[in-house]
C-alpha cells in the first residue's frame, strides 16, 4: 500500500504541474482578448475554469497521498507552513508557498462576486508567481528531478507558458488579415489606350 501511495503522490504531482501549466496558458489567452483560430473566447474561459478545478483536485491528491505515505513523511503542517519540512526544506517550501497562493486564488475566485472584479484581478495576478514556484518545487524536490522524462515534462510546461507569453506580447499573432480594401476605379481611363 505504501508503494502505491508513493507512486500516486509522484504521478499526481506531475499531472498537477502539467495542468497548472495549461491553466496559466489558458489564463494568458483568455486575458489577451485576442481570438484563437476555431475557438471563441468564452470556450477558452470555460476550459480555463474546468482545468483549474481539475488541477486543484490533482494537487489535493498529491498532498494527501504524500501525507499518508510513511516513506514521504510529509506532515500536514509541511503542506501549510513553508520551509518547515525535514526533506529538502527549501524546495518543499516553494511548493508550500505555491499551494498557499493557490488557496488564496481559489477562495478569491469563489468570492469574486463579493470582493469585486478589480480586487479579484489583483489577487489573481499572484498566479504568475504561483506557477514558477511550483515548477521549481518539481525540479528541486521530486525524487525524479534528475530524470530525463521529468525534465522533458518541465521543459514542455515552461515552453508552453513561454510561447503563450510571447504570443500575448506579440500583437500580430493569430490576428486575421485585414479585409482587402476596395480600390477606387480610375476617373480617367485615357492613359490606358
Steps between C-alpha positions, in 0.01 A plus 500: 500500500783740586657452158168578331469822701853597403438449128161671517654796684772540239271451201232736629766766556620474141144504364421803720804683361394429141143609571608817681725582204198462273300721740764773472502473120120516486498792744741692281292423193174596674639828628658591168162569345628367171311240304642152453441320174188286535442567871285783636614689809222367723611143421858580599373648829288191568789264431721720722255468791450126457871433467566710811261291707645176365854619580396588856357148541828346386689725741276384785572138402873581485510652847263246658680193370841633603361585844366145539814337359739397780800521266438862399450608862317815396318653793180700465684805635757461219218546247395827666809654659778570248856384560414292809545158342781261583565392140653765274332785689575767238352306208213363704436850635470639147226246435331599825511870408353414159224300672427782745474747211274257319268482801475881491425483126226240546338682792510834317347338192219357711443846650545687172150648501540620859849646482459661160672448169782750562614339829457154352727591207769636731493178703491292183830651390665285769448206266799629307708440814331174594588317180879555495515405869325174414745439216797558731342269758465223240857537378658535843292275722384210287680170526494490121656846473804372311309277260468587134128439490428749781736757355322451166161556663627811677659628178170446319311690772748789499499506119120513484475782752788683331330468161176636647684799647670571166166467323340737751774758459498472121197697386497356150477132598192308388329813374301461186634687201314826449238476228610633165405860442326580173708697258313792348452484127719745310313809395699546182550193282663697215850381587407131463442503125 
